[in-house]
Amino acid sequence: MKTKHYVILGITLFMTILAFTNPSQEIHKEKVKVKLNEFYEKEMAKDDNTSPNQFSQAGKSMGMILAKSMINMVIDNSISSSNYILFSTTDVTWEGKTKTVGIGVLGNVFLTSKIDDAIKK
């Protein structure tokens, strides 16, 4: 009978930890923001066939600033999270359709491969 109580106590403690470490919507958005910035930087590196002169570097810097500004705007308008107390999901809404692209648990957000498809669109 004592073992049963320890199991119930353990499960209750674990569920409490999950609830208190469930990531906020801001953490979900930040994770997607990092992913989008990485994608954009890779795309810029692919297209970087110009000579490394001052004008091309200045243009590239301005492009990065504008892109990060746009990324922030897109994330604010299209990324949200759904809180299910023990875990949460990262949701992207685009053209009226919402897809789950990640899960948040124990203070972390893990994005699925669906985010890559959403980014490419």
C-alpha positions as CSV (number, residue, x, y, z in Angstrom):
1,M,0.0,0.0,0.0
2,K,2.9,2.4,0.7
3,T,4.3,1.9,-2.7
4,K,1.0,3.0,-4.3
5,H,1.3,6.3,-2.3
6,Y,4.8,6.9,-3.5
7,V,3.8,6.3,-7.1
8,I,0.9,8.7,-6.8
9,L,3.2,11.3,-5.1
10,G,5.8,10.8,-7.8
11,I,3.3,11.3,-10.6
12,T,1.8,14.4,-8.9
13,L,5.3,15.9,-8.4
14,F,6.2,15.2,-12.1
15,M,3.0,16.8,-13.3
16,T,3.6,19.8,-11.1
17,I,7.1,20.2,-12.6
18,L,5.7,20.0,-16.1
19,A,3.1,22.6,-15.3
20,F,5.5,25.1,-13.8
21,T,8.1,24.6,-16.5
22,N,5.7,24.9,-19.5
23,P,7.3,27.5,-21.8
24,S,5.6,30.8,-22.4
25,Q,4.4,32.1,-25.8
26,E,7.4,34.4,-25.9
27,I,9.8,31.4,-25.7
28,H,7.9,29.7,-28.6
29,K,8.2,32.9,-30.7
30,E,11.9,33.3,-29.9
31,K,12.6,29.7,-31.0
32,V,10.9,30.3,-34.3
33,K,12.7,33.6,-34.7
34,V,16.1,31.9,-34.2
35,K,15.1,29.2,-36.8
36,L,14.0,31.9,-39.3
37,N,17.1,33.9,-38.9
38,E,19.3,30.8,-39.4
39,F,17.3,30.0,-42.6
40,Y,17.7,33.5,-43.9
41,E,21.4,33.6,-43.2
42,K,21.9,30.3,-45.1
43,E,20.0,31.7,-48.0
44,M,22.0,34.9,-48.0
45,A,25.2,32.9,-47.9
46,K,24.1,30.8,-51.0
47,D,23.5,34.0,-53.0
48,D,26.7,35.7,-51.9
49,N,28.6,35.6,-55.2
50,T,29.6,39.3,-55.1
51,S,33.1,40.6,-54.4
52,P,33.7,41.6,-50.8
53,N,33.8,45.4,-51.4
54,Q,32.4,48.0,-49.0
55,F,29.2,48.6,-51.0
56,S,28.2,45.0,-51.2
57,Q,28.9,44.5,-47.5
58,A,26.8,47.6,-46.7
59,G,24.0,46.3,-48.8
60,K,24.2,42.9,-47.2
61,S,24.1,44.5,-43.7
62,M,21.0,46.6,-44.6
63,G,19.4,43.5,-46.1
64,M,19.9,41.7,-42.8
65,I,18.5,44.5,-40.8
66,L,15.4,44.7,-43.0
67,A,15.0,40.9,-43.0
68,K,15.2,40.7,-39.2
69,S,12.6,43.5,-38.9
70,M,10.3,41.6,-41.3
71,I,10.9,38.3,-39.4
72,N,9.9,39.9,-36.2
73,M,6.7,41.3,-37.8
74,V,5.8,37.9,-39.3
75,I,6.4,36.1,-36.1
76,D,4.3,38.5,-34.1
77,N,1.4,38.1,-36.5
78,S,1.6,34.4,-37.3
79,I,3.1,32.5,-34.4
80,S,1.2,31.6,-31.3
81,S,1.2,28.9,-28.7
82,S,-1.5,26.8,-27.2
83,N,-1.1,26.0,-23.5
84,Y,-2.3,22.5,-22.3
85,I,-0.9,23.0,-18.8
86,L,1.5,20.1,-18.9
87,F,2.9,21.1,-22.3
88,S,2.3,23.6,-25.0
89,T,2.4,23.7,-28.8
90,T,3.9,26.1,-31.3
91,D,1.3,27.1,-33.9
92,V,1.8,28.9,-37.1
93,T,-1.2,30.5,-38.9
94,W,-0.7,31.3,-42.6
95,E,-3.4,32.1,-45.1
96,G,-6.1,31.2,-42.6
97,K,-4.7,27.8,-41.8
98,T,-3.1,26.9,-38.5
99,K,-0.5,24.1,-38.2
100,T,1.3,22.9,-35.1
101,V,5.1,23.0,-35.8
102,G,6.5,22.5,-32.3
103,I,6.0,21.4,-28.7
104,G,7.1,23.0,-25.5
105,V,7.8,21.0,-22.4
106,L,10.2,21.4,-19.4
107,G,11.1,24.9,-20.4
108,N,12.2,24.0,-23.9
109,V,10.6,24.3,-27.3
110,F,11.2,21.6,-29.9
111,L,10.3,22.4,-33.5
112,T,9.3,19.7,-35.9
113,S,10.3,19.4,-39.6
114,K,7.0,21.0,-40.4
115,I,8.6,24.4,-39.6
116,D,11.0,23.9,-42.5
117,D,8.0,23.5,-44.9
118,A,6.3,26.5,-43.4
119,I,9.5,28.6,-43.8
120,K,10.0,27.7,-47.4
121,K,6.4,28.9,-48.2
